[in-house]
Amino acid sequence: MSKKIRLQTAAILAVILILATFTPSVRVTKAQVQSAPVASDVKKAAVHEATESVLKETSELRQLPILRPVKSDTQSRTEIEHYLVKNLDEETTPAEMHATEVSLKKLGLVPKDFQFRPFIIKLLTEQVAGYYDPKQQEFFLADWIDLDGQKPVMAHELTHALQDQHFNLRRFEKWPKGDSDAELAAHALIEGDAQVAMSLYVSRSPLRIIALMKSMGSSQSVTEEIDRAPRALRESLLFPYEEGMHWVTQLYKREGWPLVSKAFTELPQSTEQILHVDKYYAHEAPIKVSSPDITSALGAGWKRIDTDVNGEWSYYLILDEFLKSDQESSRAAAGWGGDRYSVYEDAKTGNVFIVQLSAWDTEQDAVEFFNAYSKRTELRYKSAEALPAKAADEKAWHTDEGNVIMQRRGERVLILEGIPEGKDARTLTAKLWS
């Protein structure tokens, strides 16, 4: 998934995680949102005062000194929606949106009629509480929700302001393309840090969570859109908050906030390091895997529209969408060492072809993943018919969405999914292994 899309969900998911942590039944009514008055000067002044107070307390809890005051203001629902959609359109191109959508469909992670951009926009604008904007270095709060109930959200977002002052959050906006797994890991640090700080803020007084519950009302679910989202999308969006919070908590318990702060200069390099904190301590870096562009071998009309890294987390989701066995999927993904995938599309026909080359920690890990992905493939394509294999470490199928072939060589596994009709799989695999 595009990094910009993940970053844009921060304000909403912070609220969702607050509610999931403390009370899964908290809800907000449409009437509350639609009838909310425009913020008065009195309320704006109250927000400024609350920002100073919460920032001071969060600074003490997080052990990050305030280097400069944080500007704050209120915004209407329309203003916040405009900001979110404007940023989404500026920072995520239609081509990136399209590539994400067709990849999700090809892997069977979303329905065939799923429309990615409308889903993301609805998610972003359904329930918005506030956000910190690193570009303006300013915090904005929704003007339609009770201020006391907003303070946990403020603690989360103002932790981002402190991070920005000390570690420069804007550097994460210019992440190199094609390394989304490492970027997701860095995002888990940022959001996990803010989640832990927020939980410490809330735990200081039960009245804070009571105020949040009271302010949110009792009708339409705050988590409605994220609950209805396809599982792979939902869990990917929540990963930085849930797994990030768990990971930061482990660092915090080991050496306190200094180790968490140090992680901003010694970033986690993969979701593997987030899922297995011992691999972060051991500095177990991902294996860099390259995959040649084989567009010329596919013929006229074909184009490579994306190339990136799945990582352990995405492989877990890709497997478990069909295996539906957390233990089996986690075990098969846990030996991940590195990977590179490429997505090709024929614009005329709409056909999609995905190539995945992965490296595993041991040969046994590669075998385990190979077997799990084979099982996943047969469950993914109901029309799958096994084809003759020319080696023990090879499997192939004919499907109504193009042929699939898998090969293993030692600790590496090559997967071709959706091989174009009339193309020789052996020729393609030879080019990719070379």
Buried (B, 14 or more C-beta within 10 A) or exposed (E): BBBBBBBBBBBBBBBBBBBBBBBEEBBBEEEBBEEBEEBEEEBBEBBBEBBBEBBEBBBEBBEBEBEEEBBBBBBBBEBBBEBBBEBBBEBBEEEBBBBBBBBBBBBBBBEEEBEBBEBBBEBBBBBBBBBBBBEEBBBBBBBBBBBBBBBBBBBBBBBBBBBBBBBEBEEBEEBEEBBBBBBBBBBBBBBBBBBBBBBBBBEEEEEBBBBBBEBBBEEBBBBBBBEEBBEBBBBBBBBBBBBBBBBBBBBBEEEEBEBBBEBBEEBBBBBBBBBBBEBBEEEBBBBEBEBBBBEEBBEEEBEBBBBBBBBBBBBBBBBBBBBEBEEBBBBBBBBBBBBBBBBBBBEEEEBBBBBBBBBBBEBEBBBBBBBBBBBBBBBBBEEBEEBEEEEEBBBBBBBEBBBBBBBBEEBBBBBBBBBBEEBEBEEBBEBBEE
